[in-house]
Amino acid sequence: MESRTLQLEEQNLKIQQEMLELEKQRFKWQRFSKKRDRELEKLRMENERMKLENERMALELKHKEMGADFN
């Protein structure tokens, strides 16, 4: 009976160790995922900034062309 109890305790320790390793892996993945999400958001914002800058420049050019038409 004691050996069975000992076996169960060892098995329990192994399971706890595996749970800890899985938790470490999950934490690493979350950290990586959040970093990647921040990088993607930064790229999205940069793309939006460039899009707005292009629109501004197009409007400025159109305004200059219209001014040249009146002269």
N, CA, C and O atoms as a Maestro MAE file, in Angstrom:
{
 s_m_m2io_version
 :::
 2.0.0
}

f_m_ct {
 s_m_title
 :::
 protein
 m_atom[284] {
  # First column is atom index #
  i_m_mmod_type
  r_m_x_coord
  r_m_y_coord
  r_m_z_coord
  i_m_residue_number
  s_m_chain_name
  s_m_pdb_residue_name
  s_m_pdb_atom_name
  i_m_atomic_number
  :::
  1 25 0.818 -1.193 0.000 1 A "MET " " N  " 7
  2 3 0.000 0.000 0.000 1 A "MET " " CA " 6
  3 2 0.863 1.259 0.000 1 A "MET " " C  " 6
  4 15 0.555 2.230 -0.691 1 A "MET " " O  " 8
  5 25 1.951 1.237 0.784 2 A "GLU " " N  " 7
  6 3 2.840 2.403 0.834 2 A "GLU " " CA " 6
  7 2 3.495 2.666 -0.509 2 A "GLU " " C  " 6
  8 15 3.671 3.818 -0.905 2 A "GLU " " O  " 8
  9 25 3.854 1.610 -1.205 3 A "SER " " N  " 7
  10 3 4.500 1.809 -2.507 3 A "SER " " CA " 6
  11 2 3.516 2.422 -3.503 3 A "SER " " C  " 6
  12 15 3.906 3.231 -4.345 3 A "SER " " O  " 8
  13 25 2.256 2.041 -3.409 4 A "ARG " " N  " 7
  14 3 1.232 2.624 -4.291 4 A "ARG " " CA " 6
  15 2 1.059 4.107 -3.978 4 A "ARG " " C  " 6
  16 15 0.942 4.929 -4.887 4 A "ARG " " O  " 8
  17 25 1.043 4.439 -2.713 5 A "THR " " N  " 7
  18 3 0.932 5.839 -2.298 5 A "THR " " CA " 6
  19 2 2.129 6.629 -2.807 5 A "THR " " C  " 6
  20 15 1.984 7.750 -3.293 5 A "THR " " O  " 8
  21 25 3.297 6.045 -2.693 6 A "LEU " " N  " 7
  22 3 4.515 6.697 -3.172 6 A "LEU " " CA " 6
  23 2 4.463 6.890 -4.687 6 A "LEU " " C  " 6
  24 15 4.846 7.943 -5.198 6 A "LEU " " O  " 8
  25 25 3.992 5.875 -5.397 7 A "GLN " " N  " 7
  26 3 3.859 5.980 -6.851 7 A "GLN " " CA " 6
  27 2 2.901 7.108 -7.229 7 A "GLN " " C  " 6
  28 15 3.169 7.883 -8.148 7 A "GLN " " O  " 8
  29 25 1.790 7.189 -6.515 8 A "LEU " " N  " 7
  30 3 0.813 8.236 -6.802 8 A "LEU " " CA " 6
  31 2 1.382 9.625 -6.516 8 A "LEU " " C  " 6
  32 15 1.121 10.573 -7.257 8 A "LEU " " O  " 8
  33 25 2.148 9.738 -5.458 9 A "GLU " " N  " 7
  34 3 2.778 11.026 -5.144 9 A "GLU " " CA " 6
  35 2 3.787 11.418 -6.217 9 A "GLU " " C  " 6
  36 15 3.860 12.581 -6.613 9 A "GLU " " O  " 8
  37 25 4.561 10.447 -6.683 10 A "GLU " " N  " 7
  38 3 5.526 10.717 -7.751 10 A "GLU " " CA " 6
  39 2 4.801 11.122 -9.038 10 A "GLU " " C  " 6
  40 15 5.215 12.048 -9.736 10 A "GLU " " O  " 8
  41 25 3.733 10.423 -9.330 11 A "GLN " " N  " 7
  42 3 2.946 10.744 -10.519 11 A "GLN " " CA " 6
  43 2 2.367 12.156 -10.394 11 A "GLN " " C  " 6
  44 15 2.364 12.924 -11.357 11 A "GLN " " O  " 8
  45 25 1.887 12.481 -9.217 12 A "ASN " " N  " 7
  46 3 1.345 13.813 -8.972 12 A "ASN " " CA " 6
  47 2 2.422 14.879 -9.176 12 A "ASN " " C  " 6
  48 15 2.153 15.921 -9.774 12 A "ASN " " O  " 8
  49 25 3.618 14.635 -8.693 13 A "LEU " " N  " 7
  50 3 4.722 15.581 -8.873 13 A "LEU " " CA " 6
  51 2 5.075 15.751 -10.347 13 A "LEU " " C  " 6
  52 15 5.338 16.864 -10.803 13 A "LEU " " O  " 8
  53 25 5.080 14.654 -11.084 14 A "LYS " " N  " 7
  54 3 5.368 14.737 -12.520 14 A "LYS " " CA " 6
  55 2 4.310 15.566 -13.239 14 A "LYS " " C  " 6
  56 15 4.626 16.382 -14.104 14 A "LYS " " O  " 8
  57 25 3.056 15.348 -12.872 15 A "ILE " " N  " 7
  58 3 1.971 16.112 -13.491 15 A "ILE " " CA " 6
  59 2 2.119 17.594 -13.171 15 A "ILE " " C  " 6
  60 15 1.947 18.443 -14.046 15 A "ILE " " O  " 8
  61 25 2.436 17.903 -11.924 16 A "GLN " " N  " 7
  62 3 2.631 19.304 -11.542 16 A "GLN " " CA " 6
  63 2 3.803 19.929 -12.295 16 A "GLN " " C  " 6
  64 15 3.740 21.090 -12.700 16 A "GLN " " O  " 8
  65 25 4.867 19.158 -12.479 17 A "GLN " " N  " 7
  66 3 6.022 19.641 -13.230 17 A "GLN " " CA " 6
  67 2 5.634 19.916 -14.686 17 A "GLN " " C  " 6
  68 15 6.030 20.935 -15.252 17 A "GLN " " O  " 8
  69 25 4.871 19.019 -15.282 18 A "GLU " " N  " 7
  70 3 4.405 19.223 -16.657 18 A "GLU " " CA " 6
  71 2 3.510 20.453 -16.753 18 A "GLU " " C  " 6
  72 15 3.598 21.222 -17.711 18 A "GLU " " O  " 8
  73 25 2.652 20.634 -15.758 19 A "MET " " N  " 7
  74 3 1.782 21.811 -15.744 19 A "MET " " CA " 6
  75 2 2.607 23.093 -15.680 19 A "MET " " C  " 6
  76 15 2.294 24.075 -16.352 19 A "MET " " O  " 8
  77 25 3.650 23.076 -14.877 20 A "LEU " " N  " 7
  78 3 4.526 24.239 -14.765 20 A "LEU " " CA " 6
  79 2 5.213 24.526 -16.096 20 A "LEU " " C  " 6
  80 15 5.295 25.682 -16.513 20 A "LEU " " O  " 8
  81 25 5.701 23.495 -16.760 21 A "GLU " " N  " 7
  82 3 6.351 23.678 -18.056 21 A "GLU " " CA " 6
  83 2 5.369 24.232 -19.094 21 A "GLU " " C  " 6
  84 15 5.716 25.117 -19.877 21 A "GLU " " O  " 8
  85 25 4.153 23.708 -19.092 22 A "LEU " " N  " 7
  86 3 3.142 24.216 -20.020 22 A "LEU " " CA " 6
  87 2 2.805 25.672 -19.722 22 A "LEU " " C  " 6
  88 15 2.608 26.468 -20.639 22 A "LEU " " O  " 8
  89 25 2.739 26.013 -18.460 23 A "GLU " " N  " 7
  90 3 2.463 27.398 -18.076 23 A "GLU " " CA " 6
  91 2 3.600 28.318 -18.529 23 A "GLU " " C  " 6
  92 15 3.348 29.436 -18.978 23 A "GLU " " O  " 8
  93 25 4.837 27.859 -18.415 24 A "LYS " " N  " 7
  94 3 5.982 28.644 -18.900 24 A "LYS " " CA " 6
  95 2 5.883 28.863 -20.408 24 A "LYS " " C  " 6
  96 15 6.103 29.969 -20.902 24 A "LYS " " O  " 8
  97 25 5.550 27.795 -21.132 25 A "GLN " " N  " 7
  98 3 5.415 27.911 -22.586 25 A "GLN " " CA " 6
  99 2 4.296 28.878 -22.957 25 A "GLN " " C  " 6
  100 15 4.442 29.681 -23.878 25 A "GLN " " O  " 8
  101 25 3.178 28.797 -22.236 26 A "ARG " " N  " 7
  102 3 2.055 29.693 -22.504 26 A "ARG " " CA " 6
  103 2 2.463 31.142 -22.260 26 A "ARG " " C  " 6
  104 15 2.120 32.029 -23.042 26 A "ARG " " O  " 8
  105 25 3.192 31.378 -21.180 27 A "PHE " " N  " 7
  106 3 3.650 32.726 -20.863 27 A "PHE " " CA " 6
  107 2 4.579 33.257 -21.959 27 A "PHE " " C  " 6
  108 15 4.444 34.403 -22.387 27 A "PHE " " O  " 8
  109 25 5.514 32.429 -22.408 28 A "LYS " " N  " 7
  110 3 6.424 32.847 -23.484 28 A "LYS " " CA " 6
  111 2 5.646 33.173 -24.753 28 A "LYS " " C  " 6
  112 15 5.940 34.158 -25.430 28 A "LYS " " O  " 8
  113 25 4.654 32.344 -25.074 29 A "TRP " " N  " 7
  114 3 3.847 32.582 -26.265 29 A "TRP " " CA " 6
  115 2 3.080 33.892 -26.142 29 A "TRP " " C  " 6
  116 15 3.027 34.670 -27.095 29 A "TRP " " O  " 8
  117 25 2.490 34.144 -24.986 30 A "GLN " " N  " 7
  118 3 1.743 35.386 -24.791 30 A "GLN " " CA " 6
  119 2 2.657 36.593 -24.951 30 A "GLN " " C  " 6
  120 15 2.283 37.581 -25.582 30 A "GLN " " O  " 8
  121 25 3.842 36.513 -24.388 31 A "ARG " " N  " 7
  122 3 4.799 37.616 -24.506 31 A "ARG " " CA " 6
  123 2 5.165 37.854 -25.966 31 A "ARG " " C  " 6
  124 15 5.189 38.994 -26.430 31 A "ARG " " O  " 8
  125 25 5.450 36.775 -26.685 32 A "PHE " " N  " 7
  126 3 5.779 36.885 -28.105 32 A "PHE " " CA " 6
  127 2 4.598 37.455 -28.886 32 A "PHE " " C  " 6
  128 15 4.766 38.345 -29.719 32 A "PHE " " O  " 8
  129 25 3.412 36.939 -28.611 33 A "SER " " N  " 7
  130 3 2.211 37.356 -29.325 33 A "SER " " CA " 6
  131 2 1.911 38.838 -29.097 33 A "SER " " C  " 6
  132 15 1.560 39.555 -30.034 33 A "SER " " O  " 8
  133 25 2.048 39.289 -27.870 34 A "LYS " " N  " 7
  134 3 1.790 40.703 -27.569 34 A "LYS " " CA " 6
  135 2 2.809 41.597 -28.263 34 A "LYS " " C  " 6
  136 15 2.467 42.669 -28.762 34 A "LYS " " O  " 8
  137 25 4.059 41.154 -28.292 35 A "LYS " " N  " 7
  138 3 5.093 41.937 -28.976 35 A "LYS " " CA " 6
  139 2 4.772 42.031 -30.471 35 A "LYS " " C  " 6
  140 15 4.888 43.095 -31.078 35 A "LYS " " O  " 8
  141 25 4.373 40.911 -31.043 36 A "ARG " " N  " 7
  142 3 4.022 40.891 -32.467 36 A "ARG " " CA " 6
  143 2 2.814 41.789 -32.734 36 A "ARG " " C  " 6
  144 15 2.780 42.511 -33.730 36 A "ARG " " O  " 8
  145 25 1.828 41.739 -31.841 37 A "ASP " " N  " 7
  146 3 0.645 42.593 -31.997 37 A "ASP " " CA " 6
  147 2 1.023 44.071 -31.953 37 A "ASP " " C  " 6
  148 15 0.503 44.871 -32.730 37 A "ASP " " O  " 8
  149 25 1.926 44.432 -31.046 38 A "ARG " " N  " 7
  150 3 2.375 45.834 -30.970 38 A "ARG " " CA " 6
  151 2 3.084 46.244 -32.253 38 A "ARG " " C  " 6
  152 15 2.876 47.347 -32.757 38 A "ARG " " O  " 8
  153 25 3.920 45.357 -32.779 39 A "GLU " " N  " 7
  154 3 4.632 45.664 -34.020 39 A "GLU " " CA " 6
  155 2 3.652 45.836 -35.182 39 A "GLU " " C  " 6
  156 15 3.806 46.741 -36.002 39 A "GLU " " O  " 8
  157 25 2.649 44.966 -35.248 40 A "LEU " " N  " 7
  158 3 1.649 45.085 -36.318 40 A "LEU " " CA " 6
  159 2 0.852 46.375 -36.185 40 A "LEU " " C  " 6
  160 15 0.573 47.035 -37.185 40 A "LEU " " O  " 8
  161 25 0.485 46.737 -34.969 41 A "GLU " " N  " 7
  162 3 -0.258 47.977 -34.756 41 A "GLU " " CA " 6
  163 2 0.593 49.181 -35.151 41 A "GLU " " C  " 6
  164 15 0.081 50.142 -35.726 41 A "GLU " " O  " 8
  165 25 1.880 49.132 -34.847 42 A "LYS " " N  " 7
  166 3 2.787 50.217 -35.237 42 A "LYS " " CA " 6
  167 2 2.835 50.342 -36.762 42 A "LYS " " C  " 6
  168 15 2.810 51.450 -37.297 42 A "LYS " " O  " 8
  169 25 2.904 49.206 -37.457 43 A "LEU " " N  " 7
  170 3 2.922 49.228 -38.921 43 A "LEU " " CA " 6
  171 2 1.607 49.745 -39.489 43 A "LEU " " C  " 6
  172 15 1.604 50.491 -40.468 43 A "LEU " " O  " 8
  173 25 0.482 49.350 -38.876 44 A "ARG " " N  " 7
  174 3 -0.820 49.855 -39.331 44 A "ARG " " CA " 6
  175 2 -0.893 51.371 -39.195 44 A "ARG " " C  " 6
  176 15 -1.368 52.064 -40.094 44 A "ARG " " O  " 8
  177 25 -0.421 51.872 -38.070 45 A "MET " " N  " 7
  178 3 -0.452 53.315 -37.841 45 A "MET " " CA " 6
  179 2 0.451 54.048 -38.827 45 A "MET " " C  " 6
  180 15 0.097 55.117 -39.325 45 A "MET " " O  " 8
  181 25 1.609 53.475 -39.106 46 A "GLU " " N  " 7
  182 3 2.530 54.080 -40.071 46 A "GLU " " CA " 6
  183 2 1.899 54.091 -41.469 46 A "GLU " " C  " 6
  184 15 2.013 55.078 -42.195 46 A "GLU " " O  " 8
  185 25 1.237 52.998 -41.840 47 A "ASN " " N  " 7
  186 3 0.549 52.949 -43.138 47 A "ASN " " CA " 6
  187 2 -0.550 54.000 -43.210 47 A "ASN " " C  " 6
  188 15 -0.701 54.673 -44.230 47 A "ASN " " O  " 8
  189 25 -1.311 54.143 -42.141 48 A "GLU " " N  " 7
  190 3 -2.384 55.141 -42.115 48 A "GLU " " CA " 6
  191 2 -1.804 56.551 -42.224 48 A "GLU " " C  " 6
  192 15 -2.359 57.400 -42.923 48 A "GLU " " O  " 8
  193 25 -0.696 56.800 -41.539 49 A "ARG " " N  " 7
  194 3 -0.043 58.108 -41.606 49 A "ARG " " CA " 6
  195 2 0.405 58.411 -43.035 49 A "ARG " " C  " 6
  196 15 0.210 59.522 -43.528 49 A "ARG " " O  " 8
  197 25 1.006 57.420 -43.697 50 A "MET " " N  " 7
  198 3 1.455 57.623 -45.080 50 A "MET " " CA " 6
  199 2 0.268 57.832 -46.020 50 A "MET " " C  " 6
  200 15 0.345 58.643 -46.943 50 A "MET " " O  " 8
  201 25 -0.824 57.108 -45.791 51 A "LYS " " N  " 7
  202 3 -2.027 57.281 -46.612 51 A "LYS " " CA " 6
  203 2 -2.560 58.705 -46.476 51 A "LYS " " C  " 6
  204 15 -2.889 59.348 -47.474 51 A "LYS " " O  " 8
  205 25 -2.644 59.192 -45.249 52 A "LEU " " N  " 7
  206 3 -3.128 60.557 -45.027 52 A "LEU " " CA " 6
  207 2 -2.184 61.589 -45.641 52 A "LEU " " C  " 6
  208 15 -2.630 62.594 -46.194 52 A "LEU " " O  " 8
  209 25 -0.887 61.340 -45.541 53 A "GLU " " N  " 7
  210 3 0.095 62.249 -46.133 53 A "GLU " " CA " 6
  211 2 -0.062 62.276 -47.656 53 A "GLU " " C  " 6
  212 15 0.015 63.340 -48.271 53 A "GLU " " O  " 8
  213 25 -0.280 61.109 -48.259 54 A "ASN " " N  " 7
  214 3 -0.500 61.050 -49.712 54 A "ASN " " CA " 6
  215 2 -1.754 61.817 -50.114 54 A "ASN " " C  " 6
  216 15 -1.753 62.548 -51.104 54 A "ASN " " O  " 8
  217 25 -2.822 61.647 -49.341 55 A "GLU " " N  " 7
  218 3 -4.058 62.380 -49.632 55 A "GLU " " CA " 6
  219 2 -3.841 63.889 -49.507 55 A "GLU " " C  " 6
  220 15 -4.330 64.658 -50.334 55 A "GLU " " O  " 8
  221 25 -3.116 64.305 -48.486 56 A "ARG " " N  " 7
  222 3 -2.830 65.728 -48.289 56 A "ARG " " CA " 6
  223 2 -2.040 66.285 -49.466 56 A "ARG " " C  " 6
  224 15 -2.338 67.368 -49.970 56 A "ARG " " O  " 8
  225 25 -1.027 65.533 -49.898 57 A "MET " " N  " 7
  226 3 -0.207 65.994 -51.013 57 A "MET " " CA " 6
  227 2 -1.018 66.043 -52.312 57 A "MET " " C  " 6
  228 15 -0.834 66.949 -53.124 57 A "MET " " O  " 8
  229 25 -1.912 65.070 -52.508 58 A "ALA " " N  " 7
  230 3 -2.756 65.066 -53.707 58 A "ALA " " CA " 6
  231 2 -3.675 66.285 -53.710 58 A "ALA " " C  " 6
  232 15 -3.860 66.921 -54.748 58 A "ALA " " O  " 8
  233 25 -4.253 66.612 -52.553 59 A "LEU " " N  " 7
  234 3 -5.112 67.794 -52.463 59 A "LEU " " CA " 6
  235 2 -4.315 69.078 -52.690 59 A "LEU " " C  " 6
  236 15 -4.789 70.007 -53.345 59 A "LEU " " O  " 8
  237 25 -3.117 69.117 -52.149 60 A "GLU " " N  " 7
  238 3 -2.259 70.292 -52.337 60 A "GLU " " CA " 6
  239 2 -1.924 70.470 -53.815 60 A "GLU " " C  " 6
  240 15 -1.961 71.587 -54.332 60 A "GLU " " O  " 8
  241 25 -1.598 69.376 -54.493 61 A "LEU " " N  " 7
  242 3 -1.292 69.431 -55.921 61 A "LEU " " CA " 6
  243 2 -2.514 69.886 -56.721 61 A "LEU " " C  " 6
  244 15 -2.402 70.714 -57.625 61 A "LEU " " O  " 8
  245 25 -3.673 69.340 -56.380 62 A "LYS " " N  " 7
  246 3 -4.905 69.725 -57.067 62 A "LYS " " CA " 6
  247 2 -5.183 71.215 -56.861 62 A "LYS " " C  " 6
  248 15 -5.592 71.912 -57.790 62 A "LYS " " O  " 8
  249 25 -4.959 71.690 -55.652 63 A "HIS " " N  " 7
  250 3 -5.160 73.106 -55.343 63 A "HIS " " CA " 6
  251 2 -4.214 73.981 -56.181 63 A "HIS " " C  " 6
  252 15 -4.621 75.012 -56.717 63 A "HIS " " O  " 8
  253 25 -2.958 73.558 -56.286 64 A "LYS " " N  " 7
  254 3 -1.984 74.317 -57.083 64 A "LYS " " CA " 6
  255 2 -2.367 74.300 -58.560 64 A "LYS " " C  " 6
  256 15 -2.251 75.316 -59.244 64 A "LYS " " O  " 8
  257 25 -2.826 73.140 -59.055 65 A "GLU " " N  " 7
  258 3 -3.239 73.042 -60.456 65 A "GLU " " CA " 6
  259 2 -4.434 73.939 -60.732 65 A "GLU " " C  " 6
  260 15 -4.508 74.577 -61.783 65 A "GLU " " O  " 8
  261 25 -5.366 73.989 -59.796 66 A "MET " " N  " 7
  262 3 -6.538 74.851 -59.973 66 A "MET " " CA " 6
  263 2 -6.119 76.315 -59.957 66 A "MET " " C  " 6
  264 15 -6.677 77.124 -60.699 66 A "MET " " O  " 8
  265 25 -5.154 76.663 -59.131 67 A "GLY " " N  " 7
  266 3 -4.646 78.030 -59.086 67 A "GLY " " CA " 6
  267 2 -3.958 78.392 -60.383 67 A "GLY " " C  " 6
  268 15 -4.053 79.533 -60.836 67 A "GLY " " O  " 8
  269 25 -3.266 77.439 -60.990 68 A "ALA " " N  " 7
  270 3 -2.575 77.692 -62.251 68 A "ALA " " CA " 6
  271 2 -3.585 77.868 -63.381 68 A "ALA " " C  " 6
  272 15 -3.329 78.619 -64.323 68 A "ALA " " O  " 8
  273 25 -4.720 77.192 -63.302 69 A "ASP " " N  " 7
  274 3 -5.756 77.323 -64.330 69 A "ASP " " CA " 6
  275 2 -6.352 78.725 -64.348 69 A "ASP " " C  " 6
  276 15 -6.754 79.202 -65.409 69 A "ASP " " O  " 8
  277 25 -6.417 79.389 -63.213 70 A "PHE " " N  " 7
  278 3 -6.999 80.725 -63.141 70 A "PHE " " CA " 6
  279 2 -6.033 81.801 -63.613 70 A "PHE " " C  " 6
  280 15 -6.467 82.912 -63.916 70 A "PHE " " O  " 8
  281 25 -4.764 81.516 -63.686 71 A "ASN " " N  " 7
  282 3 -3.774 82.528 -64.092 71 A "ASN " " CA " 6
  283 2 -3.552 82.556 -65.560 71 A "ASN " " C  " 6
  284 15 -2.751 83.353 -66.048 71 A "ASN " " O  " 8
  :::
 }
 m_bond[283] {
  # First column is bond index #
  i_m_from
  i_m_to
  i_m_order
  :::
  1 1 2 1
  2 2 3 1
  3 3 4 2
  4 3 5 1
  5 5 6 1
  6 6 7 1
  7 7 8 2
  8 7 9 1
  9 9 10 1
  10 10 11 1
  11 11 12 2
  12 11 13 1
  13 13 14 1
  14 14 15 1
  15 15 16 2
  16 15 17 1
  17 17 18 1
  18 18 19 1
  19 19 20 2
  20 19 21 1
  21 21 22 1
  22 22 23 1
  23 23 24 2
  24 23 25 1
  25 25 26 1
  26 26 27 1
  27 27 28 2
  28 27 29 1
  29 29 30 1
  30 30 31 1
  31 31 32 2
  32 31 33 1
  33 33 34 1
  34 34 35 1
  35 35 36 2
  36 35 37 1
  37 37 38 1
  38 38 39 1
  39 39 40 2
  40 39 41 1
  41 41 42 1
  42 42 43 1
  43 43 44 2
  44 43 45 1
  45 45 46 1
  46 46 47 1
  47 47 48 2
  48 47 49 1
  49 49 50 1
  50 50 51 1
  51 51 52 2
  52 51 53 1
  53 53 54 1
  54 54 55 1
  55 55 56 2
  56 55 57 1
  57 57 58 1
  58 58 59 1
  59 59 60 2
  60 59 61 1
  61 61 62 1
  62 62 63 1
  63 63 64 2
  64 63 65 1
  65 65 66 1
  66 66 67 1
  67 67 68 2
  68 67 69 1
  69 69 70 1
  70 70 71 1
  71 71 72 2
  72 71 73 1
  73 73 74 1
  74 74 75 1
  75 75 76 2
  76 75 77 1
  77 77 78 1
  78 78 79 1
  79 79 80 2
  80 79 81 1
  81 81 82 1
  82 82 83 1
  83 83 84 2
  84 83 85 1
  85 85 86 1
  86 86 87 1
  87 87 88 2
  88 87 89 1
  89 89 90 1
  90 90 91 1
  91 91 92 2
  92 91 93 1
  93 93 94 1
  94 94 95 1
  95 95 96 2
  96 95 97 1
  97 97 98 1
  98 98 99 1
  99 99 100 2
  100 99 101 1
  101 101 102 1
  102 102 103 1
  103 103 104 2
  104 103 105 1
  105 105 106 1
  106 106 107 1
  107 107 108 2
  108 107 109 1
  109 109 110 1
  110 110 111 1
  111 111 112 2
  112 111 113 1
  113 113 114 1
  114 114 115 1
  115 115 116 2
  116 115 117 1
  117 117 118 1
  118 118 119 1
  119 119 120 2
  120 119 121 1
  121 121 122 1
  122 122 123 1
  123 123 124 2
  124 123 125 1
  125 125 126 1
  126 126 127 1
  127 127 128 2
  128 127 129 1
  129 129 130 1
  130 130 131 1
  131 131 132 2
  132 131 133 1
  133 133 134 1
  134 134 135 1
  135 135 136 2
  136 135 137 1
  137 137 138 1
  138 138 139 1
  139 139 140 2
  140 139 141 1
  141 141 142 1
  142 142 143 1
  143 143 144 2
  144 143 145 1
  145 145 146 1
  146 146 147 1
  147 147 148 2
  148 147 149 1
  149 149 150 1
  150 150 151 1
  151 151 152 2
  152 151 153 1
  153 153 154 1
  154 154 155 1
  155 155 156 2
  156 155 157 1
  157 157 158 1
  158 158 159 1
  159 159 160 2
  160 159 161 1
  161 161 162 1
  162 162 163 1
  163 163 164 2
  164 163 165 1
  165 165 166 1
  166 166 167 1
  167 167 168 2
  168 167 169 1
  169 169 170 1
  170 170 171 1
  171 171 172 2
  172 171 173 1
  173 173 174 1
  174 174 175 1
  175 175 176 2
  176 175 177 1
  177 177 178 1
  178 178 179 1
  179 179 180 2
  180 179 181 1
  181 181 182 1
  182 182 183 1
  183 183 184 2
  184 183 185 1
  185 185 186 1
  186 186 187 1
  187 187 188 2
  188 187 189 1
  189 189 190 1
  190 190 191 1
  191 191 192 2
  192 191 193 1
  193 193 194 1
  194 194 195 1
  195 195 196 2
  196 195 197 1
  197 197 198 1
  198 198 199 1
  199 199 200 2
  200 199 201 1
  201 201 202 1
  202 202 203 1
  203 203 204 2
  204 203 205 1
  205 205 206 1
  206 206 207 1
  207 207 208 2
  208 207 209 1
  209 209 210 1
  210 210 211 1
  211 211 212 2
  212 211 213 1
  213 213 214 1
  214 214 215 1
  215 215 216 2
  216 215 217 1
  217 217 218 1
  218 218 219 1
  219 219 220 2
  220 219 221 1
  221 221 222 1
  222 222 223 1
  223 223 224 2
  224 223 225 1
  225 225 226 1
  226 226 227 1
  227 227 228 2
  228 227 229 1
  229 229 230 1
  230 230 231 1
  231 231 232 2
  232 231 233 1
  233 233 234 1
  234 234 235 1
  235 235 236 2
  236 235 237 1
  237 237 238 1
  238 238 239 1
  239 239 240 2
  240 239 241 1
  241 241 242 1
  242 242 243 1
  243 243 244 2
  244 243 245 1
  245 245 246 1
  246 246 247 1
  247 247 248 2
  248 247 249 1
  249 249 250 1
  250 250 251 1
  251 251 252 2
  252 251 253 1
  253 253 254 1
  254 254 255 1
  255 255 256 2
  256 255 257 1
  257 257 258 1
  258 258 259 1
  259 259 260 2
  260 259 261 1
  261 261 262 1
  262 262 263 1
  263 263 264 2
  264 263 265 1
  265 265 266 1
  266 266 267 1
  267 267 268 2
  268 267 269 1
  269 269 270 1
  270 270 271 1
  271 271 272 2
  272 271 273 1
  273 273 274 1
  274 274 275 1
  275 275 276 2
  276 275 277 1
  277 277 278 1
  278 278 279 1
  279 279 280 2
  280 279 281 1
  281 281 282 1
  282 282 283 1
  283 283 284 2
  :::
 }
}
